[in-house]
Amino acid sequence: MTDCELIVDLRARRIETLNDFWDAVSEPCGLPEWFGRNLDAWSDTIETRGISEVIDSHDTLTVHVYQRGLFGGHRQEAHVLAGRTTSGRVLGLPEGCPVIPGGPARGVGCGASQGGGTS
């Protein structure tokens, strides 16, 4: 693991469903083809490790999304994702944003920040 942050910016993507979310994070997060595309698989990937070399090689994963589609309103899927926290630590998110942390300071957030892809 290195002392760096993986930022995945999905604000240019339309994220309406969990499948849209899995499609959007698969490549930048280095998820294998056999990735389970479900919340348990995501939890294993970001907390247990050993599934994605890309995620494993970073200390922090931050995914930026707009508060619309899957992450807008009161979508159950977004709330389930937001409930996937173990550390309670979130990286500078605007109030009211759904958050999907996993492990120390790993998460998904919405709002404005610099960048348009992954780093």
N, CA, C and O atoms as a GROMACS GRO file, in nm:
protein
  476
    1MET      N    1   0.085  -0.118   0.000
    1MET     CA    2   0.000   0.000   0.000
    1MET      C    3   0.089   0.124   0.000
    1MET      O    4   0.194   0.126   0.064
    2THR      N    5   0.045   0.225  -0.072
    2THR     CA    6   0.120   0.350  -0.076
    2THR      C    7   0.046   0.456   0.004
    2THR      O    8  -0.066   0.434   0.049
    3ASP      N    9   0.110   0.569   0.022
    3ASP     CA   10   0.049   0.678   0.095
    3ASP      C   11  -0.012   0.776  -0.004
    3ASP      O   12   0.033   0.890  -0.017
    4CYS      N   13  -0.117   0.729  -0.076
    4CYS     CA   14  -0.179   0.816  -0.175
    4CYS      C   15  -0.327   0.787  -0.186
    4CYS      O   16  -0.379   0.691  -0.128
    5GLU      N   17  -0.394   0.872  -0.260
    5GLU     CA   18  -0.539   0.866  -0.272
    5GLU      C   19  -0.578   0.833  -0.416
    5GLU      O   20  -0.524   0.891  -0.511
    6LEU      N   21  -0.670   0.740  -0.432
    6LEU     CA   22  -0.730   0.710  -0.562
    6LEU      C   23  -0.861   0.788  -0.568
    6LEU      O   24  -0.950   0.766  -0.486
    7ILE      N   25  -0.872   0.879  -0.664
    7ILE     CA   26  -0.994   0.958  -0.682
    7ILE      C   27  -1.062   0.913  -0.810
    7ILE      O   28  -1.002   0.916  -0.917
    8VAL      N   29  -1.187   0.873  -0.796
    8VAL     CA   30  -1.268   0.834  -0.911
    8VAL      C   31  -1.380   0.936  -0.921
    8VAL      O   32  -1.465   0.944  -0.832
    9ASP      N   33  -1.380   1.012  -1.029
    9ASP     CA   34  -1.478   1.118  -1.046
    9ASP      C   35  -1.585   1.071  -1.145
    9ASP      O   36  -1.560   1.060  -1.265
   10LEU      N   37  -1.704   1.044  -1.092
   10LEU     CA   38  -1.815   0.993  -1.174
   10LEU      C   39  -1.919   1.100  -1.203
   10LEU      O   40  -2.029   1.069  -1.249
   11ARG      N   41  -1.885   1.226  -1.179
   11ARG     CA   42  -1.985   1.331  -1.197
   11ARG      C   43  -2.024   1.352  -1.342
   11ARG      O   44  -2.128   1.411  -1.368
   12ALA      N   45  -1.946   1.305  -1.436
   12ALA     CA   46  -1.982   1.316  -1.577
   12ALA      C   47  -2.066   1.196  -1.623
   12ALA      O   48  -2.114   1.193  -1.736
   13ARG      N   49  -2.082   1.099  -1.535
   13ARG     CA   50  -2.157   0.976  -1.569
   13ARG      C   51  -2.297   0.982  -1.513
   13ARG      O   52  -2.322   1.041  -1.408
   14ARG      N   53  -2.389   0.921  -1.584
   14ARG     CA   54  -2.526   0.908  -1.536
   14ARG      C   55  -2.533   0.781  -1.452
   14ARG      O   56  -2.516   0.670  -1.504
   15ILE      N   57  -2.559   0.797  -1.323
   15ILE     CA   58  -2.564   0.684  -1.231
   15ILE      C   59  -2.707   0.674  -1.178
   15ILE      O   60  -2.744   0.742  -1.082
   16GLU      N   61  -2.787   0.589  -1.241
   16GLU     CA   62  -2.928   0.574  -1.203
   16GLU      C   63  -2.953   0.448  -1.121
   16GLU      O   64  -3.048   0.443  -1.042
   17THR      N   65  -2.870   0.346  -1.139
   17THR     CA   66  -2.890   0.217  -1.073
   17THR      C   67  -2.758   0.167  -1.014
   17THR      O   68  -2.651   0.221  -1.043
   18LEU      N   69  -2.767   0.064  -0.933
   18LEU     CA   70  -2.645   0.001  -0.883
   18LEU      C   71  -2.562  -0.055  -0.997
   18LEU      O   72  -2.439  -0.047  -0.993
   19ASN      N   73  -2.627  -0.110  -1.100
   19ASN     CA   74  -2.551  -0.160  -1.215
   19ASN      C   75  -2.473  -0.048  -1.282
   19ASN      O   76  -2.359  -0.068  -1.325
   20ASP      N   77  -2.532   0.071  -1.291
   20ASP     CA   78  -2.461   0.187  -1.346
   20ASP      C   79  -2.339   0.218  -1.259
   20ASP      O   80  -2.232   0.249  -1.311
   21PHE      N   81  -2.356   0.211  -1.128
   21PHE     CA   82  -2.246   0.238  -1.037
   21PHE      C   83  -2.134   0.136  -1.057
   21PHE      O   84  -2.017   0.174  -1.068
   22TRP      N   85  -2.169   0.006  -1.062
   22TRP     CA   86  -2.066  -0.098  -1.082
   22TRP      C   87  -1.996  -0.078  -1.215
   22TRP      O   88  -1.874  -0.091  -1.223
   23ASP      N   89  -2.073  -0.046  -1.322
   23ASP     CA   90  -2.012  -0.021  -1.453
   23ASP      C   91  -1.913   0.094  -1.445
   23ASP      O   92  -1.805   0.088  -1.504
   24ALA      N   93  -1.951   0.199  -1.372
   24ALA     CA   94  -1.868   0.320  -1.366
   24ALA      C   95  -1.740   0.301  -1.284
   24ALA      O   96  -1.637   0.357  -1.320
   25VAL      N   97  -1.745   0.224  -1.176
   25VAL     CA   98  -1.627   0.208  -1.092
   25VAL      C   99  -1.539   0.091  -1.132
   25VAL      O  100  -1.424   0.082  -1.088
   26SER      N  101  -1.589   0.002  -1.215
   26SER     CA  102  -1.514  -0.120  -1.249
   26SER      C  103  -1.376  -0.092  -1.306
   26SER      O  104  -1.276  -0.144  -1.256
   27GLU      N  105  -1.369  -0.010  -1.409
   27GLU     CA  106  -1.239   0.016  -1.473
   27GLU      C  107  -1.146   0.098  -1.386
   27GLU      O  108  -1.032   0.056  -1.362
   28PRO      N  109  -1.189   0.216  -1.338
   28PRO     CA  110  -1.093   0.298  -1.261
   28PRO      C  111  -1.050   0.233  -1.130
   28PRO      O  112  -0.942   0.263  -1.078
   29CYS      N  113  -1.133   0.144  -1.075
   29CYS     CA  114  -1.097   0.077  -0.951
   29CYS      C  115  -1.030  -0.058  -0.975
   29CYS      O  116  -0.991  -0.126  -0.881
   30GLY      N  117  -1.015  -0.095  -1.102
   30GLY     CA  118  -0.947  -0.220  -1.134
   30GLY      C  119  -1.021  -0.344  -1.086
   30GLY      O  120  -0.959  -0.441  -1.044
   31LEU      N  121  -1.154  -0.341  -1.093
   31LEU     CA  122  -1.231  -0.457  -1.048
   31LEU      C  123  -1.222  -0.569  -1.152
   31LEU      O  124  -1.238  -0.543  -1.271
   32PRO      N  125  -1.198  -0.691  -1.108
   32PRO     CA  126  -1.186  -0.802  -1.203
   32PRO      C  127  -1.322  -0.837  -1.265
   32PRO      O  128  -1.427  -0.800  -1.212
   33GLU      N  129  -1.320  -0.907  -1.378
   33GLU     CA  130  -1.445  -0.946  -1.445
   33GLU      C  131  -1.534  -1.030  -1.354
   33GLU      O  132  -1.656  -1.024  -1.365
   34TRP      N  133  -1.475  -1.106  -1.264
   34TRP     CA  134  -1.552  -1.192  -1.176
   34TRP      C  135  -1.605  -1.120  -1.051
   34TRP      O  136  -1.665  -1.182  -0.964
   35PHE      N  137  -1.582  -0.988  -1.043
   35PHE     CA  138  -1.632  -0.908  -0.929
   35PHE      C  139  -1.782  -0.930  -0.915
   35PHE      O  140  -1.854  -0.930  -1.015
   36GLY      N  141  -1.830  -0.949  -0.795
   36GLY     CA  142  -1.969  -0.985  -0.767
   36GLY      C  143  -2.075  -0.881  -0.795
   36GLY      O  144  -2.194  -0.915  -0.798
   37ARG      N  145  -2.037  -0.755  -0.816
   37ARG     CA  146  -2.133  -0.648  -0.846
   37ARG      C  147  -2.248  -0.643  -0.744
   37ARG      O  148  -2.365  -0.630  -0.781
   38ASN      N  149  -2.212  -0.653  -0.618
   38ASN     CA  150  -2.311  -0.639  -0.511
   38ASN      C  151  -2.241  -0.575  -0.391
   38ASN      O  152  -2.119  -0.560  -0.389
   39LEU      N  153  -2.320  -0.539  -0.292
   39LEU     CA  154  -2.266  -0.464  -0.178
   39LEU      C  155  -2.167  -0.545  -0.096
   39LEU      O  156  -2.070  -0.490  -0.045
   40ASP      N  157  -2.190  -0.675  -0.083
   40ASP     CA  158  -2.094  -0.758  -0.009
   40ASP      C  159  -1.960  -0.764  -0.082
   40ASP      O  160  -1.854  -0.757  -0.019
   41ALA      N  161  -1.965  -0.778  -0.215
   41ALA     CA  162  -1.841  -0.781  -0.293
   41ALA      C  163  -1.766  -0.649  -0.282
   41ALA      O  164  -1.644  -0.648  -0.272
   42TRP      N  165  -1.839  -0.536  -0.284
   42TRP     CA  166  -1.777  -0.404  -0.270
   42TRP      C  167  -1.712  -0.391  -0.133
   42TRP      O  168  -1.599  -0.343  -0.121
   43SER      N  169  -1.782  -0.435  -0.031
   43SER     CA  170  -1.728  -0.430   0.104
   43SER      C  171  -1.601  -0.513   0.114
   43SER      O  172  -1.502  -0.468   0.172
   44ASP      N  173  -1.603  -0.633   0.058
   44ASP     CA  174  -1.483  -0.717   0.059
   44ASP      C  175  -1.368  -0.648  -0.014
   44ASP      O  176  -1.253  -0.654   0.030
   45THR      N  177  -1.399  -0.584  -0.125
   45THR     CA  178  -1.296  -0.520  -0.207
   45THR      C  179  -1.228  -0.405  -0.134
   45THR      O  180  -1.106  -0.393  -0.138
   46ILE      N  181  -1.306  -0.319  -0.068
   46ILE     CA  182  -1.247  -0.200  -0.007
   46ILE      C  183  -1.205  -0.220   0.138
   46ILE      O  184  -1.124  -0.143   0.190
   47GLU      N  185  -1.259  -0.322   0.204
   47GLU     CA  186  -1.223  -0.343   0.344
   47GLU      C  187  -1.129  -0.461   0.363
   47GLU      O  188  -1.027  -0.449   0.431
   48THR      N  189  -1.161  -0.574   0.304
   48THR     CA  190  -1.083  -0.695   0.322
   48THR      C  191  -0.960  -0.694   0.233
   48THR      O  192  -0.853  -0.742   0.271
   49ARG      N  193  -0.976  -0.638   0.112
   49ARG     CA  194  -0.869  -0.627   0.014
   49ARG      C  195  -0.838  -0.761  -0.050
   49ARG      O  196  -0.897  -0.864  -0.015
   50GLY      N  197  -0.744  -0.760  -0.146
   50GLY     CA  198  -0.707  -0.881  -0.215
   50GLY      C  199  -0.787  -0.907  -0.342
   50GLY      O  200  -0.768  -1.010  -0.407
   51ILE      N  201  -0.874  -0.815  -0.378
   51ILE     CA  202  -0.957  -0.831  -0.498
   51ILE      C  203  -0.912  -0.737  -0.608
   51ILE      O  204  -0.905  -0.776  -0.724
   52SER      N  205  -0.880  -0.613  -0.573
   52SER     CA  206  -0.837  -0.514  -0.670
   52SER      C  207  -0.698  -0.462  -0.635
   52SER      O  208  -0.678  -0.401  -0.530
   53GLU      N  209  -0.601  -0.486  -0.722
   53GLU     CA  210  -0.467  -0.435  -0.699
   53GLU      C  211  -0.466  -0.283  -0.701
   53GLU      O  212  -0.387  -0.220  -0.629
   54VAL      N  213  -0.553  -0.223  -0.782
   54VAL     CA  214  -0.560  -0.077  -0.790
   54VAL      C  215  -0.602  -0.019  -0.656
   54VAL      O  216  -0.535   0.069  -0.603
   55ILE      N  217  -0.712  -0.068  -0.600
   55ILE     CA  218  -0.760  -0.018  -0.471
   55ILE      C  219  -0.659  -0.052  -0.361
   55ILE      O  220  -0.630   0.031  -0.274
   56ASP      N  221  -0.606  -0.173  -0.364
   56ASP     CA  222  -0.511  -0.215  -0.261
   56ASP      C  223  -0.384  -0.131  -0.259
   56ASP      O  224  -0.319  -0.120  -0.155
   57SER      N  225  -0.349  -0.072  -0.372
   57SER     CA  226  -0.225   0.006  -0.379
   57SER      C  227  -0.242   0.151  -0.333
   57SER      O  228  -0.149   0.230  -0.341
   58HIS      N  229  -0.360   0.186  -0.286
   58HIS     CA  230  -0.388   0.321  -0.236
   58HIS      C  231  -0.437   0.315  -0.092
   58HIS      O  232  -0.504   0.220  -0.051
   59ASP      N  233  -0.403   0.418  -0.017
   59ASP     CA  234  -0.451   0.428   0.120
   59ASP      C  235  -0.596   0.474   0.126
   59ASP      O  236  -0.670   0.436   0.216
   60THR      N  237  -0.635   0.556   0.030
   60THR     CA  238  -0.766   0.618   0.032
   60THR      C  239  -0.831   0.607  -0.105
   60THR      O  240  -0.767   0.629  -0.207
   61LEU      N  241  -0.959   0.575  -0.104
   61LEU     CA  242  -1.040   0.574  -0.225
   61LEU      C  243  -1.152   0.675  -0.206
   61LEU      O  244  -1.227   0.667  -0.109
   62THR      N  245  -1.163   0.770  -0.298
   62THR     CA  246  -1.272   0.866  -0.295
   62THR      C  247  -1.339   0.865  -0.430
   62THR      O  248  -1.274   0.881  -0.533
   63VAL      N  249  -1.471   0.846  -0.428
   63VAL     CA  250  -1.550   0.847  -0.551
   63VAL      C  251  -1.644   0.966  -0.542
   63VAL      O  252  -1.723   0.978  -0.448
   64HIS      N  253  -1.636   1.055  -0.643
   64HIS     CA  254  -1.722   1.172  -0.647
   64HIS      C  255  -1.840   1.145  -0.739
   64HIS      O  256  -1.823   1.100  -0.852
   65VAL      N  257  -1.961   1.173  -0.690
   65VAL     CA  258  -2.083   1.163  -0.769
   65VAL      C  259  -2.169   1.285  -0.741
   65VAL      O  260  -2.158   1.347  -0.635
   66TYR      N  261  -2.255   1.318  -0.837
   66TYR     CA  262  -2.353   1.424  -0.811
   66TYR      C  263  -2.470   1.366  -0.733
   66TYR      O  264  -2.499   1.247  -0.743
   67GLN      N  265  -2.536   1.450  -0.657
   67GLN     CA  266  -2.650   1.408  -0.576
   67GLN      C  267  -2.774   1.408  -0.665
   67GLN      O  268  -2.863   1.492  -0.653
   68ARG      N  269  -2.776   1.309  -0.756
   68ARG     CA  270  -2.890   1.289  -0.846
   68ARG      C  271  -2.890   1.142  -0.886
   68ARG      O  272  -2.796   1.068  -0.854
   69GLY      N  273  -2.994   1.100  -0.955
   69GLY     CA  274  -3.003   0.960  -0.995
   69GLY      C  275  -3.002   0.870  -0.873
   69GLY      O  276  -3.080   0.890  -0.780
   70LEU      N  277  -2.915   0.771  -0.873
   70LEU     CA  278  -2.904   0.678  -0.762
   70LEU      C  279  -2.878   0.750  -0.629
   70LEU      O  280  -2.927   0.708  -0.524
   71PHE      N  281  -2.801   0.858  -0.634
   71PHE     CA  282  -2.762   0.928  -0.512
   71PHE      C  283  -2.848   1.049  -0.481
   71PHE      O  284  -2.816   1.126  -0.389
   72GLY      N  285  -2.956   1.069  -0.554
   72GLY     CA  286  -3.048   1.179  -0.528
   72GLY      C  287  -3.172   1.129  -0.456
   72GLY      O  288  -3.208   1.012  -0.470
   73GLY      N  289  -3.235   1.214  -0.381
   73GLY     CA  290  -3.358   1.174  -0.314
   73GLY      C  291  -3.336   1.069  -0.208
   73GLY      O  292  -3.239   1.072  -0.133
   74HIS      N  293  -3.430   0.977  -0.205
   74HIS     CA  294  -3.430   0.876  -0.098
   74HIS      C  295  -3.424   0.736  -0.156
   74HIS      O  296  -3.501   0.649  -0.116
   75ARG      N  297  -3.332   0.713  -0.248
   75ARG     CA  298  -3.317   0.581  -0.310
   75ARG      C  299  -3.260   0.482  -0.210
   75ARG      O  300  -3.156   0.508  -0.149
   76GLN      N  301  -3.328   0.370  -0.193
   76GLN     CA  302  -3.286   0.270  -0.096
   76GLN      C  303  -3.144   0.222  -0.123
   76GLN      O  304  -3.066   0.204  -0.029
   77GLU      N  305  -3.109   0.202  -0.251
   77GLU     CA  306  -2.976   0.152  -0.284
   77GLU      C  307  -2.867   0.247  -0.234
   77GLU      O  308  -2.765   0.203  -0.181
   78ALA      N  309  -2.890   0.377  -0.251
   78ALA     CA  310  -2.792   0.475  -0.206
   78ALA      C  311  -2.778   0.473  -0.054
   78ALA      O  312  -2.668   0.486   0.000
   79HIS      N  313  -2.890   0.456   0.014
   79HIS     CA  314  -2.885   0.451   0.160
   79HIS      C  315  -2.814   0.324   0.208
   79HIS      O  316  -2.743   0.327   0.308
   80VAL      N  317  -2.832   0.214   0.136
   80VAL     CA  318  -2.761   0.091   0.170
   80VAL      C  319  -2.612   0.112   0.149
   80VAL      O  320  -2.530   0.074   0.233
   81LEU      N  321  -2.575   0.172   0.035
   81LEU     CA  322  -2.434   0.203   0.011
   81LEU      C  323  -2.380   0.296   0.119
   81LEU      O  324  -2.270   0.276   0.170
   82ALA      N  325  -2.458   0.397   0.154
   82ALA     CA  326  -2.415   0.493   0.256
   82ALA      C  327  -2.398   0.426   0.392
   82ALA      O  328  -2.319   0.471   0.474
   83GLY      N  329  -2.472   0.320   0.416
   83GLY     CA  330  -2.463   0.249   0.542
   83GLY      C  331  -2.343   0.158   0.552
   83GLY      O  332  -2.320   0.098   0.657
   84ARG      N  333  -2.266   0.145   0.444
   84ARG     CA  334  -2.150   0.056   0.441
   84ARG      C  335  -2.028   0.125   0.499
   84ARG      O  336  -1.925   0.135   0.432
   85THR      N  337  -2.036   0.171   0.622
   85THR     CA  338  -1.922   0.237   0.683
   85THR      C  339  -1.870   0.156   0.800
   85THR      O  340  -1.947   0.099   0.878
   86THR      N  341  -1.741   0.152   0.812
   86THR     CA  342  -1.681   0.084   0.927
   86THR      C  343  -1.606   0.182   1.015
   86THR      O  344  -1.595   0.162   1.136
   87SER      N  345  -1.555   0.288   0.954
   87SER     CA  346  -1.470   0.379   1.031
   87SER      C  347  -1.541   0.508   1.069
   87SER      O  348  -1.500   0.575   1.163
   88GLY      N  349  -1.648   0.543   0.997
   88GLY     CA  350  -1.715   0.668   1.022
   88GLY      C  351  -1.638   0.789   0.973
   88GLY      O  352  -1.682   0.902   0.994
   89ARG      N  353  -1.524   0.768   0.907
   89ARG     CA  354  -1.445   0.879   0.856
   89ARG      C  355  -1.482   0.904   0.712
   89ARG      O  356  -1.487   0.812   0.630
   90VAL      N  357  -1.506   1.028   0.680
   90VAL     CA  358  -1.547   1.068   0.546
   90VAL      C  359  -1.458   1.184   0.502
   90VAL      O  360  -1.420   1.268   0.583
   91LEU      N  361  -1.426   1.187   0.375
   91LEU     CA  362  -1.342   1.294   0.322
   91LEU      C  363  -1.425   1.413   0.280
   91LEU      O  364  -1.500   1.403   0.182
   92GLY      N  365  -1.416   1.525   0.348
   92GLY     CA  366  -1.473   1.654   0.316
   92GLY      C  367  -1.592   1.658   0.222
   92GLY      O  368  -1.581   1.709   0.110
   93LEU      N  369  -1.704   1.606   0.264
   93LEU     CA  370  -1.822   1.604   0.179
   93LEU      C  371  -1.922   1.711   0.223
   93LEU      O  372  -1.934   1.740   0.342
   94PRO      N  373  -1.994   1.768   0.126
   94PRO     CA  374  -2.097   1.864   0.162
   94PRO      C  375  -2.206   1.797   0.245
   94PRO      O  376  -2.231   1.678   0.230
   95GLU      N  377  -2.269   1.873   0.333
   95GLU     CA  378  -2.375   1.820   0.417
   95GLU      C  379  -2.486   1.763   0.330
   95GLU      O  380  -2.524   1.823   0.230
   96GLY      N  381  -2.537   1.648   0.369
   96GLY     CA  382  -2.649   1.586   0.299
   96GLY      C  383  -2.609   1.494   0.186
   96GLY      O  384  -2.696   1.435   0.121
   97CYS      N  385  -2.480   1.479   0.160
   97CYS     CA  386  -2.436   1.390   0.053
   97CYS      C  387  -2.436   1.246   0.100
   97CYS      O  388  -2.396   1.217   0.212
   98PRO      N  389  -2.480   1.155   0.013
   98PRO     CA  390  -2.466   1.014   0.047
   98PRO      C  391  -2.318   0.978   0.049
   98PRO      O  392  -2.241   1.027  -0.034
   99VAL      N  393  -2.279   0.895   0.141
   99VAL     CA  394  -2.139   0.859   0.157
   99VAL      C  395  -2.127   0.708   0.162
   99VAL      O  396  -2.208   0.641   0.225
  100ILE      N  397  -2.026   0.654   0.095
  100ILE     CA  398  -2.005   0.511   0.095
  100ILE      C  399  -1.862   0.482   0.139
  100ILE      O  400  -1.779   0.443   0.057
  101PRO      N  401  -1.832   0.501   0.267
  101PRO     CA  402  -1.697   0.474   0.310
  101PRO      C  403  -1.671   0.325   0.325
  101PRO      O  404  -1.763   0.244   0.338
  102GLY      N  405  -1.546   0.290   0.323
  102GLY     CA  406  -1.503   0.154   0.350
  102GLY      C  407  -1.358   0.159   0.390
  102GLY      O  408  -1.274   0.200   0.310
  103GLY      N  409  -1.327   0.118   0.508
  103GLY     CA  410  -1.190   0.128   0.556
  103GLY      C  411  -1.158   0.271   0.593
  103GLY      O  412  -1.245   0.358   0.586
  104PRO      N  413  -1.035   0.297   0.633
  104PRO     CA  414  -0.999   0.430   0.677
  104PRO      C  415  -1.011   0.533   0.565
  104PRO      O  416  -0.941   0.526   0.464
  105ALA      N  417  -1.100   0.626   0.584
  105ALA     CA  418  -1.117   0.740   0.493
  105ALA      C  419  -1.136   0.697   0.348
  105ALA      O  420  -1.079   0.758   0.258
  106ARG      N  421  -1.215   0.595   0.326
  106ARG     CA  422  -1.251   0.555   0.190
  106ARG      C  423  -1.397   0.591   0.173
  106ARG      O  424  -1.475   0.572   0.266
  107GLY      N  425  -1.436   0.642   0.057
  107GLY     CA  426  -1.576   0.677   0.046
  107GLY      C  427  -1.620   0.725  -0.088
  107GLY      O  428  -1.540   0.742  -0.180
  108VAL      N  429  -1.749   0.747  -0.099
  108VAL     CA  430  -1.811   0.803  -0.217
  108VAL      C  431  -1.880   0.929  -0.172
  108VAL      O  432  -1.950   0.928  -0.071
  109GLY      N  433  -1.862   1.038  -0.245
  109GLY     CA  434  -1.926   1.162  -0.206
  109GLY      C  435  -1.971   1.240  -0.327
  109GLY      O  436  -1.941   1.204  -0.441
  110CYS      N  437  -2.043   1.345  -0.302
  110CYS     CA  438  -2.089   1.429  -0.411
  110CYS      C  439  -2.045   1.572  -0.387
  110CYS      O  440  -1.994   1.605  -0.280
  111GLY      N  441  -2.065   1.656  -0.486
  111GLY     CA  442  -2.030   1.795  -0.471
  111GLY      C  443  -1.921   1.835  -0.567
  111GLY      O  444  -1.879   1.757  -0.652
  112ALA      N  445  -1.876   1.955  -0.552
  112ALA     CA  446  -1.778   2.011  -0.647
  112ALA      C  447  -1.637   1.989  -0.598
  112ALA      O  448  -1.605   2.010  -0.480
  113SER      N  449  -1.552   1.946  -0.689
  113SER     CA  450  -1.410   1.944  -0.663
  113SER      C  451  -1.340   1.941  -0.797
  113SER      O  452  -1.404   1.925  -0.900
  114GLN      N  453  -1.210   1.957  -0.796
  114GLN     CA  454  -1.133   1.959  -0.918
  114GLN      C  455  -1.123   1.819  -0.975
  114GLN      O  456  -1.136   1.720  -0.903
  115GLY      N  457  -1.099   1.810  -1.105
  115GLY     CA  458  -1.071   1.682  -1.168
  115GLY      C  459  -1.186   1.631  -1.249
  115GLY      O  460  -1.301   1.669  -1.227
  116GLY      N  461  -1.156   1.544  -1.344
  116GLY     CA  462  -1.259   1.492  -1.430
  116GLY      C  463  -1.241   1.345  -1.458
  116GLY      O  464  -1.305   1.292  -1.549
  117GLY      N  465  -1.156   1.277  -1.383
  117GLY     CA  466  -1.133   1.136  -1.408
  117GLY      C  467  -1.074   1.071  -1.287
  117GLY      O  468  -1.115   1.099  -1.174
  118THR      N  469  -0.979   0.985  -1.309
  118THR     CA  470  -0.914   0.918  -1.198
  118THR      C  471  -0.774   0.973  -1.183
  118THR      O  472  -0.718   1.028  -1.277
  119SER      N  473  -0.720   0.957  -1.066
  119SER     CA  474  -0.580   0.996  -1.046
  119SER      C  475  -0.511   0.892  -0.964
  119SER      O  476  -0.392   0.905  -0.935
   0.00000   0.00000   0.00000
